[in-house]
């Protein structure tokens, strides 16, 4: 069987398939379906310093080949996570990555410090791309100075591998990627959701309580793929690709475009077993094409 | 064995149930996981590329011996429309069992279940299930007209079943809340309700006023159905909770309904 191990800086993964933050809770919902030690890493639901109830209902709208969400980082806060959730997931035998959020740099840093103390937390994903919060979130991810500043401070607050999750809602995502790389990010993950909107024409009302929300699913895959390709040629750090990956073929396209690992998000809503199916599908692809190592495929697009 | 599964079941029957619903009988090749009244399944909709997400349906019937799961499907949107027209022999991909169901009445309890529309499905399952433990749950169903009601003979042999119709063509004229049984709710110590939101709120308000324990089954829009997307939330005394995992059945005292 071909080697599936990949490295994201110091973070070594048994295979390159991660769940995407906000699409697999804290892992406990997935263990009802499969043994999570079979996937590369679990990206945990976004954490904030304090409890957040998130946005009002309705938070979801189905769209053509995808969906909009406006959850708004609902979580019980990092302290609750540490005392109530972390103890029950730290021994899942799957690398855990905390997704860190804040409305100010200070909040990002404080959450990061708390996570840094958790021995069994494999890495930190700095979320500067949530489109569904009024303060912070995407505001940090759409400007080079802000993205650079928050990355610099969070970098100082933790020695764990640092992944910065980028927003696609920018003019030049490569520019942002280069800034966070220069401020010490070990990897970038892209893309978060695209800001979108849906309207009920009959009722003449928006379908989301927040009017706008984040678009995900196969509808965004070609754009995500293009951005992964562009960013992987602009930075030296590993790129983690996500955006509409529904199956192993989609995942292979992201590897070929330059991603070292991938994240599966919205596809989990349709099939909770999809992360393991993709791991198996990647193995099959490598065997079929006579590769002995996934790393032989990364960035291997023929042009 | 995992407590939930993604599985394929074969449509062994798809027939009209009353004038506006279809009854889909699904069969597994292997033993099904246990399913309780009030729980639901999340179904991948066949033959419709416009439908991206699964659609949740309450379980109407569960036959462990024959590996059968039955759903009632009312055509409300593009997902249910495609599912209602699925052909016999077709395999359906579904995630099940999902959510927390109703609290069964204890022996000696007097219970009433009030429903309307597609809300009758889990209540009939509840009454059938309870009857297997020799516990009777009275039923009260409302509809616009006689033809919108469940076909006669569905449940009457197991329990009392009262009807209301807005046009007076069956049972008491008016809404379920106009039925005489609702005026003496105090004879019950449990009320269950499932159906249109205004109906559930009215029933819950009447139960609350009489101090009767009341459970409601919600059907908020959901993407995943198993607690990871956080889209189907309902505000409760414990904050926003997922209807798919903490519900769909809630005790009305947990909800922030102003009733």
Interface residues (C-beta under 8 A of the other chain):
Chain A: X22 X23 X24 X25 X29 X30 X31 X32 X33 X34 X45 X51 X53 X54 X57 X58 X59 X60 X62 X63 X64 X65 X66 X67 X69 X71 X74 X217 X266 X268 X269 X270 X271 X272 X273
Chain B: X2 X3 X4 X5 X6 X44 X50 X51 X52 X53 X54 X95 X220 X221 X222 X223 X224 X225 X226 X227 X228 X229 X230 X231 X232 X233 X234 X235 X239 X240 X245
